[in-house]
Amino acid sequence: MKTLIFNGSGRKNGDTENLIQELVQNLDGEYKIVNTFDGSIKACVDCRYCWTHPTCCVQDGWAEVALYLQECDNLVIASPIYFGELTGPVMSVLSRMQMFWAAKLFRKETLPIKPKRGGIILVGGGNGSAAAAIKTASLLLRQMNAKEIGEEVFCFTTDARKAADDPAAVEQVKKLAQFFNKM
Ligand SMILES: Cc1cc2nc3c(=O)[nH]c(=O)nc-3n(C[C@H](O)[C@H](O)[C@H](O)COP(=O)(O)O)c2cc1C
């Protein structure tokens, strides 16, 4: 079993990273974590090369991630909430999925991505709603061929305590791992 995890936080040992660690400790099989803040993957600029070619013309870390994305069984978007949404870097990296969208829409190919299960992990200080982030993450997971999405993991009290110290969030992460392990 292979799990691909997009980490939308830039904070080392932060709340998102701590919950990701909790997830992988309970997960069967292998996993890959993409740290979207590290700058190794550029944003899609809608150059439209992929409308007629089966690859992306930008040569960077995305090529390796795209291969893993195609073959993995589980996909997780884990992000802090910034202004009610997923963070900019995670959205920027995931914009590169456009090459898969183009395969289907413009090149009329079957989506070259194995059907998978999806997971959403969100953390926030506690000010505002996560509705927009959930909607965006769900849309992105569906576009990446997630047929089923597990129960969302939330921790919205990080201004007061670390997500890793929130028993409800830790329990939800373990349930997400079980959901993936069931395959
Ligand atoms: C630019 C910025 C915007 C933020 N916007 C929100 C928000 O809209 N709602 C919220 O609950 N927390 C917000 N936060 C707080 C973070 O989500 C919170 O500190 C989170 O625990 C950071 O996760 P990390 O440690 O994994 O990076 C914001 C933080 C920053 C830096």
PDBQT file of the ligand as one rigid body, heavy atoms in Angstrom, charges set to zero:
ROOT
HETATM    1  C1  LIG A 201      -1.116  33.807   7.488  1.00  0.00    +0.000 C 
HETATM    2  C2  LIG A 201      -1.895  32.978   8.498  1.00  0.00    +0.000 A 
HETATM    3  C3  LIG A 201      -3.269  32.897   8.370  1.00  0.00    +0.000 A 
HETATM    4  C4  LIG A 201      -4.005  32.139   9.297  1.00  0.00    +0.000 A 
HETATM    5  N1  LIG A 201      -5.369  32.054   9.155  1.00  0.00    +0.000 NA
HETATM    6  C5  LIG A 201      -6.084  31.297  10.031  1.00  0.00    +0.000 A 
HETATM    7  C6  LIG A 201      -7.497  31.164   9.900  1.00  0.00    +0.000 A 
HETATM    8  O1  LIG A 201      -8.118  31.703   8.994  1.00  0.00    +0.000 OA
HETATM    9  N2  LIG A 201      -8.151  30.386  10.794  1.00  0.00    +0.000 N 
HETATM   10  C7  LIG A 201      -7.507  29.749  11.821  1.00  0.00    +0.000 A 
HETATM   11  O2  LIG A 201      -8.174  29.053  12.617  1.00  0.00    +0.000 OA
HETATM   12  N3  LIG A 201      -6.169  29.847  11.966  1.00  0.00    +0.000 NA
HETATM   13  C8  LIG A 201      -5.440  30.604  11.100  1.00  0.00    +0.000 A 
HETATM   14  N4  LIG A 201      -4.064  30.684  11.219  1.00  0.00    +0.000 N 
HETATM   15  C9  LIG A 201      -3.386  29.930  12.296  1.00  0.00    +0.000 C 
HETATM   16  C10 LIG A 201      -2.771  28.622  11.801  1.00  0.00    +0.000 C 
HETATM   17  O3  LIG A 201      -3.698  27.865  11.067  1.00  0.00    +0.000 OA
HETATM   18  C11 LIG A 201      -2.275  27.814  13.007  1.00  0.00    +0.000 C 
HETATM   19  O4  LIG A 201      -1.224  28.521  13.673  1.00  0.00    +0.000 OA
HETATM   20  C12 LIG A 201      -1.817  26.409  12.681  1.00  0.00    +0.000 C 
HETATM   21  O5  LIG A 201      -1.726  25.673  13.875  1.00  0.00    +0.000 OA
HETATM   22  C13 LIG A 201      -0.462  26.365  11.965  1.00  0.00    +0.000 C 
HETATM   23  O6  LIG A 201      -0.184  25.016  11.639  1.00  0.00    +0.000 OA
HETATM   24  P1  LIG A 201       1.322  24.472  11.486  1.00  0.00    +0.000 P 
HETATM   25  O7  LIG A 201       1.943  24.508  12.841  1.00  0.00    +0.000 OA
HETATM   26  O8  LIG A 201       1.161  23.108  10.967  1.00  0.00    +0.000 OA
HETATM   27  O9  LIG A 201       2.003  25.346  10.483  1.00  0.00    +0.000 OA
HETATM   28  C14 LIG A 201      -3.322  31.443  10.335  1.00  0.00    +0.000 A 
HETATM   29  C15 LIG A 201      -1.912  31.544  10.434  1.00  0.00    +0.000 A 
HETATM   30  C16 LIG A 201      -1.209  32.300   9.523  1.00  0.00    +0.000 A 
HETATM   31  C17 LIG A 201       0.303  32.361   9.635  1.00  0.00    +0.000 C 
ENDROOT
TORSDOF 0
